[in-house]
Amino acid sequence: MRSNFILRSVGAVALGALAFTAVYHGPTAVGASAGVAATGGINKANFDPTCKACDDIYQFANGGWIAKTEIPAKYPSYGTLTAISERNRDVLHETLEAAAKDTSAAPGSNEQKIGSYYKACMNEASIEAAGIMPLQPELARIAAVSDVPSLIAESAHLRTIGVGSLFNSGSTQDDKDSSKNIAEVSQGGLSLNRDYYTGDDDRSKSIRAKYVDYIASQFVNLGDDSAVAATEAQSVLATETALTPYTLRRVELRDPALSYHPMSLTDLQALAPAVDFKGYFAALGAPAFTTLNVAHPNFIKGMNAQLTTTSIADWKTYLRFHLVTTYAGALPKKFVDSSFAFFGTVLSGTTEQQPRWERCVSATNGVLGEALGQAYVARNFSPVAKARSLELVNNLIATLHDDIKTLPWMSVPTQVYAEKKLAAITKKIGYPNVWKSYAALNVTDGPYATNAAAARTFFWNDDVRRIGKPVDRAEWGMSPPTVNAYYNPANNEIVFPAGILQTPLFSDKNDDATNYGAAGAVIGHEMTHGFDDQGRQYDAAGNRVDWWTAADVKNFDARKDCIVNEYNAFGIAPDAHEDGKLVTGEAIADLGGLTIAYKAFEKTAQFKAQKKIDGYTPQQRFFIAYATVWQEKAREAFERQQIKTNEHPLGKFRVIGTLSNMPEFAAAFKCAASDKMVRKDRCQIW
């Protein structure tokens, strides 16, 4: 099933998203100010003059900012990209406040819907008065489950209101025929990263214990006795833990072949005899079909085994928990507080919730992002900005085209096809050409949980109706205000929302050095995803066809191993290191993207003029701008969570790891071969 961005997968392959450090918004959906731009995106006040760039460019460019910045209590981390997000959120906030007060908006209009959704979210009195009433019909349905068939039927119903359980299902783009959507079932049923359930390390044990406390707290919030709730919490943990032996790890999910197993409904039925899949999909509202993708057959078999060994009572407890944890953010304060105490504090180290209005802006944008996005781009993304950003994209594409011809590890036939694939890339800049329709979504002034359920049902119906239909390649996977970007291999497209094309990353007032070093690096990052160990498995049309020779693969893998070894050595503590195999795809894209951006920058008038600004050469400003993109201060708990679960390295490692591999950086700052930022065993791909 398709889903968006950071940490999520698209079909079998993760979107090649830029993925800045995420903040906690709760189950429904960043203080100090990051130092933005004294001159064209670079603020010298953020520098650490006591640190040489050749020793640690990250500290040199950001050390002053790090020393004077305190992470706001409401955030697990804070930096350049979260500061951009804050500015974008303020624009959305003004729009939503006005919409909420607009009594003349036509019923059913986008203006009415964004205003009503935000207003209902902000109405805490109404939320408290409603209590768990909006969930009562669902709780009653769960209580009525009496056997495996009714359990499966209820699981299907919960899926239609956005509650995941047992396994995942929905539509997906066919890996072998990217022009069509097909049905899919895949692994699911867990609330935590797989390894937390079984890890023997102290952090995993602590998280498990506190997870049990969290589960119990939500059962108490539902009205259960504390002793009963404690027993129920252990039951949920046991039920979820039993699914982990069949669950692929995040590193394994990087291989698209491990998540593509087309088969007939009859074959799927044989994998899990306890599940009436025909009835299940009918309950989901899916159109009739005969074949689908069973992404993770071993999980489906394992889940089927658990249906016969786990009691119905335990499954009902499990369903109740998944319902309440999914909707916690739309329920009274005690549910929200319980959720934040675990997901916000335990997992991320945050000690204070974001103000209600911030959470409601994020929630409304999450549901009505393209409706809200129209107002955002009207204020924040001019036609001039779109034209200049498109020019930047085209310059990098032309540079990558030339670079491909020079790659010693890529055979000539592969180079020829790579150029064809590059020419076929779809460029989506700023916002969609055709906006998403929310006509089928009914939004009222409350209660909020009712709107949240309506939104989840709307998106479910939007997903399941795609089965058997052609893929709409005009759609976007992110809303315009999003501070992120992605490459989608199934559509062979690069997507840059207006939200990320903002100062200091990009501005028509920035010099080329800062635009290319910041936004150019982002653009190059996404482009090169089409030609890495995952992207090379998809052709110019987005079909999973391996177009590399065996020699190309061998040559690339040798270079990839260099990146794996480099990032394995990065750690925040002796017991907490990056997983090189997990982050290799994104680390390669960082290095490739910045390499291409630099080569494109070399063609500019600023580079050729070699005029210093604020005492720094164009080359130095380029690399400082890149280091500033990943300017960030984070809590240890959050960093530990990230290195265990995130396919993207921590920001400081993205800077040090990338620039220490680039001789252009060493030349720009006149680094000696013995300096720390000059790797002896340099990794090079592009």
N, C-alpha and C positions, 0 to 999 in steps of 0.2 A: 504494500500500500504506500502511496506517495505521501511524503511528509517533508517538512522544511528543515533546512539549515542545521545549524550548529549541532553536532552530535547525533543528528538523525540520519536515517538512510533514505535514499530514493531507490526503490526496488531493491536490488542487491548491492548497489554501489552508493557509497556516501556522496552527497553533493560535495564538490570541491569548494567548500565555503571558506571564506577568509577566517571566520570564526574568532572574533575577539572574545575575551573572557566574559562569560555570561553573568548576569546578576539574578538573584532570586526574586521571582514575582509571585510565588505560591502556585498551587496546583491549577488555578484558573489561567492562568496565563503562564545615577551612581553618585559640610565639607569645604574641602579645598578645591580650587579650580585647577584643572590641568593647564599647564603653561602654554597658551596658544600665542603664536605669532607676534613677535615684535616686528620682524621683517620677513615678509613672505613665508610664513609658516614656521620660522625658527625663532626661538626666544633664548638669547644668550644667558638670561638670568637663570635658566634651568640647568646650565652647564655645571660641571664640577671641575674647576680649573686645577685642582690638585691631582687629578687623574689624567694620565696620558691616553689619548685616543687609541694608541697602539697597544696599550695594556688592557683596556676595557672600554670599547666605544660606547657600550650601553651606559656605564657609569659616567663617562665623560659627557655624554649628551643629556643625561637625565639626572645625574647625581644631585645637583642643586635642588631640583624639583622634589626628588625623593626625600631629601633631608628636611625640607620645610612642609611637606605634605602629610597630613594625617588622613587615614582612610575614614571616611564618614561611617558612623556606627551602623548605618542602614545598608552598607555595601560590604560584600566580601572582598572586593578589589576596586581600585579606582585608577583611571589613566586617561590618555588622550581620547580613546574611542568612547569611553563612558562619558566624557565631557561633551563630546559631540552628541551622544544620545540624550544627554540632559537638555541641550539646546533644542534638539528636535522635539523632545517631549514637551518643552515649554510652549512651542508653537502649537502642538496638538492640544495642549491644555487650554490655550486661549480659544481655539476653535470649538472645543467641546463645551466649555463654559457658555459660550455664546449660543451654541446649538441647544443646550439644556434649557436656556431661558427663552428660546424662540417659540412662542405659542402660535405663530402663524405658519409653521412648517406644515406642508401638506401631509396628511396621514399616508404612511408607506413610502415617503420620500427618503432619500439618503440622509437629508438633514434631520428629519424626525427620528430616524433610526439611531444615528450616532448620538443625538441628544438624549433620547430615551434610555439607551443602553448605559450611557455614562451616568445619567441622573439616577437610574435604578441602582447602579453600583455604589453611588455616593450616599444613598438613602439608608444609613445604618439603622435608623429607627424602624423602618419597614422590614429590614432584614432580620432584626432581633424579634420583631413581632411575629414574623412568619415562622421563625424557628426552623424545625425540620419538616414542617408541613409540606413543602414542595417535594420532599423525598418520600413521603409516606406511601404513595402508591407503589413506588419502586421497592420499598422495604416490604410491603405486603406481598408483592409478587415473589420476592426472594423467600419469604416465610412459607409460601405455598409450594415451594420446590419439594418433591417427595421421592424422586428417583433420578437416575442418570438422564433419561430423555427430557424430563422437565428442567433439569439442571442445564442441559445444552440449550434448550429453548430460551431459558432465562438469560444465559450468557449471550445468546444472539440478540435478545432484546436490549440488554445493557450496552451492547456494542453500538446499537443505533442511537444511543444517547451519550456516546463518547466514553463509556466505561470499558476499559480493557480487562480481560480476564481469560484464563485458560490458554488462549492462543490469539494471534492477531489475524485479521482478515480484511478484505476489501479489494480495491482495484490496483493494478500496477501496469506500467508500460511493459509490453512484452520485450524481453531482452533480445530475442532473435528477430523480432519484427516490430521495430520502434514506431510504426505507423498506427498500431492498434493497442487498445487497453484490454487486459484480461483480468480474470479473478485471481486472487492469491490468498494462500494461508501461510503463516510464518510463525516463528517462535514468539513467545510473549509471556504474560502472566506474572512477571516479576515487577517489584517496585524499586528494587535497588540494582546496582551493578552486580552481575553474576558472582564475581569473586568475593564480594562482601559476605555472602551467605556461608562460604566454606573456608575463607582465609584463616590461617592460624596466627597471623600477626596481631599485635595488640590493637592496632587501629580497627581492623575488621571485627575483632571480638567486641570492642567498645561500641562500634556502630550497630552491631547486631543487638546488643543489650539495649541501646537507646532506641533502636527501631521498635523493639518489643514494647518499650515504655510508650512510644508514640502511638502504636496501634491500640494499646490499652486505653490511652487517653481519649482517643476518638470513640471507642465503644462506650466509655463513661459519658462522653458528651452526647451520645445517642440515648443515654438513659440507663445503661446497664450498671449493675452493682460492680464495684471495683474488683472484688474477688473473681467474679464471673469474667470481667473484662480482661484480667490478667491471664486467665485460662484461655480465653478466646485469642489473645495476642500470641500466645505460644502456638496455638493451632494454626494461625495464619503463617507464622514463621515456618512451621514444619511443612505446611502445604506448598509454600513457595520454594523452600529449600529442596523439596523432592523433585522440583522441575529443573533444577540447575544442572544435573548431570547430562541432560539432553540439550542444553543451551550453548550455542556457539559463543566464544569469547569475541571481544571487539576486534582483536587482531585478525581473527578468522573471518569476520564479516567484511574485511577489506577485499577478500577474494570473491568476485562476483559469481564465479563458477560454483561456489559452495552454497549459493542462495538461488540457484535456478534449476528446477527439476520439473519440467512440464509433464503433466500426466492427466489421465481422464478422471472424471469423478468416481468412476468405478474403482480405479487403482487407488485413489485417495481413500475411498471407503474401506478398502482392504487394509490400509495402514492403521486405521482407527475404527474398528467395527462398532465400538460403543457410541460413535457419533453419527447421527443421521445427517450427513452433509447436505443432501438435497433439501431436506427440511430446514436445516440451519440457514442455508443461503436464501431460501424462500422467506424465512423470517426476517432476514436482513433487508428484504426488498430488492434483492438482486434479480436482474433479468436471467432468463434461462441460458445455460451454457453447458458445454460438454467437456471442455478441457480448461485447465488452470495451471498456475505455477504453485507447486508445493515447495516453498523456499527451503524449508528445513524438515525433511521427512523424518529424520531421527527424533526430532522434538515432538512431532505429531504422534509417532509411535509411543514415545515415553509418556506423553500427556495422556494417551489412551490407557496406558497401564495404570497411571495414577487414578484415573476415573474408577477403576475397579478396586483399588486398595485404600483410597482415602474415603472416609465416611461421608455420606450426604450432609450430615450435620456440620462437618468441618468445611465442606465446600460452601455451604450456606453462609458460614461465618466469614469465609474468604470473600464471597461476593458482597456481603454487607460492608466489609472493610474497603474493598475496591470502589464501591459506590461512594462512600463517605469521603475517602481520601481524594477522589476525583473532584468532588464538588465542595470540598472544604472551604475554598476561597470565596464561595458564593453564599456561605452559611453564616450564622452568628459568630461573634467575635471569639468565643471559646474554641470553635473549630479552626478558625484562622490562626489563632495563637498556638494551638497544638501543632498545626502543620508547620508554622514558621520555626517553632522551637526545634524541630527535627531537621527539616530540609534547609532552613536558613541558618540555624546556629550550629547544629551538630555537623552537618555535611560541609558547610561553607564558612563557619566561624563568625557569621554576622550576628550582632548583638541587638540590633534595633530594626523593627520593620519600617519599610518605606511608608511615608504618609499615605493616607487613604487615597488622596487624589492622584498620586503617582501610580498606585496600583490600578486605579480605575482607568487612567489614561492608557496604561499598558494593556489592560484587559480589552478595552474598546478597540484599540488599534489591532489587537490580536484577532478580533472577530470581524471588524468592519474596516480592515486596513486599506482597501482600495477606495472605499467611500471617503474615509478620512484623508487618504493620500491625495485626493484631488485638490483639496484645500491646501495641503502641505506644499505640493509642487508649485501651486500658483504663487506662493509666498517665498519659497526657498530654492527654486530651481528654474532659473531664467532660460529662455531660448539660447542666449549667449553661452551660458554655462553648459547646456546640453551640447551645443555645437563644438565647444572647445574640448569637452570630455570625449566626444566622438572622434575628434581629430587626434587626441592622445591615444585612444584605442587603435585607430587605424595606423598610427605611426609604430606602435608596438607590434601589430600584426605584420606589417611590412618588415620590421626588423627580425621577427621570429622566422619569417619566410626565408630571409637571407641566411640566418644562422643555421637553419636545418641543413642547408647544403654543405656546411662546413663540419658537421659532426663526424668524428672519426669512428665512433662506435655504431653508427647507423648505416646500413647498407644502402646502395643507390636506389633499388626498387622501393625500399621502405621510405627513403627520403622523398621520392616522387609522390608516394601516396600521402605522406605527412603533409606535403604542400597542398595536395588536393583537399585533405580534411581541413586544413587551416583556412583555405579559401571558402569552405562551406560553413564555417562557424557563423551562427546567428549572433548578432550583437544587440543586446537589450540595454538601453541606457536610460536611467532616470525613472521611467514610469511606463505602464503598458499603453499600447496604441488603442486597445479596446478595454474599457474598464469592466470589472466583474459586476455582474448583476446580483443584487441582494433582494430581488423581488419576492422570492419564496421564503424569506426570513421575516417572521413577524416579531417585532420588538415593541414591548409595552413599557409603561412607567414602573412596572414591578409586579411581584417581588423579583429581586435580582436573580435568584436561583432559577426562576422560571425562564428568564431571558437566557441564562447560561445554558439551560437544557435545550431551549429552542435553537440556540446557535450551534450546539454540538449536533443536534439532529439535522440542521441545515447542511453542515459540512459533511455529515455522514451520507446524506442523500446525494449530495454533490459528488461524493466519491463513488458510491456504489452504482450510480446511474451510468458511469463511464464504461462499465464492463461490456465488452463487445462492440464499443464504438471507436471511431478514429480518435487519435490523440490530437488535442487542440494545442498546437505548438506556440500559439500566441499567448498562452497563459503564463503568469509569473508565479514563482514559488516564494516570493517575499513581497511585502508591501513597500511602497515608495519611501516611507520614512525610515526604513530599516538601515541600521549602520552595519552593513555586511555586504557580501557579494558571493557569487557562486558560479561554478561550472557544472552543467548537467550533461553527462556523457550520452544519455539516451536521446537528448535533443541536439547534441553538439552545439551548445549555446553558452555564452558568457553573459552574466547578468549583473548589472551594477545599479542598484537602487539610488535614487536621488539622495537618500539619507546619508550615504557614505561619501558622496561627492561634495563634501563640505570642508571648509577651512578647519584645521590646518592641512588636511590631506589634499584638498583640491580647491583652488579658487582662481578666477580669472585675474586676480590681483597678485597671485603668487608668481615668483620667478620660475623658469622651467626646471631649475635644479630641484626645487622643493616639490613641484607637481610631479615630476618624473620619479623622484626618490620616494615619495609617499604614495600618491594615487597610482603612479606608473607601476610601482612594485605590486600593488593590489591587482591591477589589470594583468600584468605579466604572470602573477601567481595563478590566476584563474585560467589564462590561456594555456599554460604549460600542463595543466591537469589533463588536457586532451591528448597528451603525448607521454604520459608516465606509465607506471606498471598497471594502473587501472584503465586509464584513458586509451591505451594502445589496444585494449580488448574491444573497443567500439569503433565502428567505421564512420565515414563522413555523414551517414544518415542516422547514426545512433544505434545501429544494430550491433549486437555483441559478436563481432567477427575479429579474430586476432590477425592483424595485418603485418605483424613483425615476423622476421625470419628467426629461426632458432639461434643463430649467431647474434642477432640484435638483442634478443632476450638475455643471452649469456653475458654480453658486454654491458648491458644496462644493469643487470643484477650485481655485477662486480662493483659498479659505481654506486649502486644503491646500498650495498653492504658497507661502504665507506661512511655513508650518512647514518646508517643504523649504529655503527660502532661509535661514531662521534656523539650522537645524542644519548646513547646508553651511558656515556661518561658524565652527562650533565645531571646534577642532583641538587636538592635543597637541603638535604641532610644525608648522613651515611646510610640511612635506611629508606631513603626516598629519592629515587632516580627516575628520569624519563625512561619510557619504554621505547627504544629505538625502532622496533618493528611496528609499534602502534603509530608513531608520529612520522614515520619515514615518508609517506606520501605528501604530507603537508610541508615537511622540512625540505623535500626536493622541490616542491612548488615555490617555496620561499626563495631558495637559491636560484632556481631557473628564472623565476619572475623578476628578481632584482637584476640578474645578469642581462636579461633582455631589455629591461627598462634602462639600464646603464648604456647599453649599445645604442638604444634609440636616442637617449639624451646626448650622446656624442655627436649626433647629427644636427643639433640645435645651434642657433646663432649664439646663445649664451655660452655654450661649451666652447665653441670656436673662438669667441672673443677673449676668454680666459680673464675676465675682469672680476676682481674680488668684491664681495659684499660683506660688510662688517668684519673684514679681515680674513674671510674664508674664500677659498677658490670655489668655482662651480662644482668641481668634483667633491670637495669636502662638504659642501652644502647638500649635495645629493645624498651622501651617506649619513649625514647628521639628520636629514629629514626622515630617512628610513628608520633610524634609531628612535626618533621621536614618535613614530606611529605606534610603537610597542611600549611607550612610556607607561609604566604601571606600578602600582604598589598593591600587594595582595596579602591576605591573611594566610598563615601557615596551613590551617585546616583546609582552606580553599585550594591552595596549591597542591596539597596532598590529594585532594579529590580530583583535581585536574589531571595530574600525571597518571592517575589510575584509570581515568575514564575518557579523557579527551584526546582525539586524534591530532590535536594541534599542540606543539610545544608551548611552554610558558614564554611570555613575551621576551624576557631577557635572553633566553636561549635562542629564540628566533633571530635576535639581532647578532649575538656573539657567534652563534653557529653559522649563520649565513655569511657575515662579513669576514670572518677569519678564513673563509675559503676563497675569497676574491682578491686576486693580485691587484686589481684596480683600486681596492680600498687601501692596501698596503702602499701603493704608489702615491695615492692622494695625500696620505698623511706621512709619507717618507718613513715608513716603519722598517726597522732592521729585521733581518731574518730571525734574530733571537727574541723578538718581541712576542708577547703572549697572543696578540691578535693575528699572528702569522702561523698558520698550521703547517707543520712539516709534511704531513701526509694529506695534502689538500684534496678535497672532494670536488669533482667537476663532472657535470653532466651536459649543461648547455654552454 
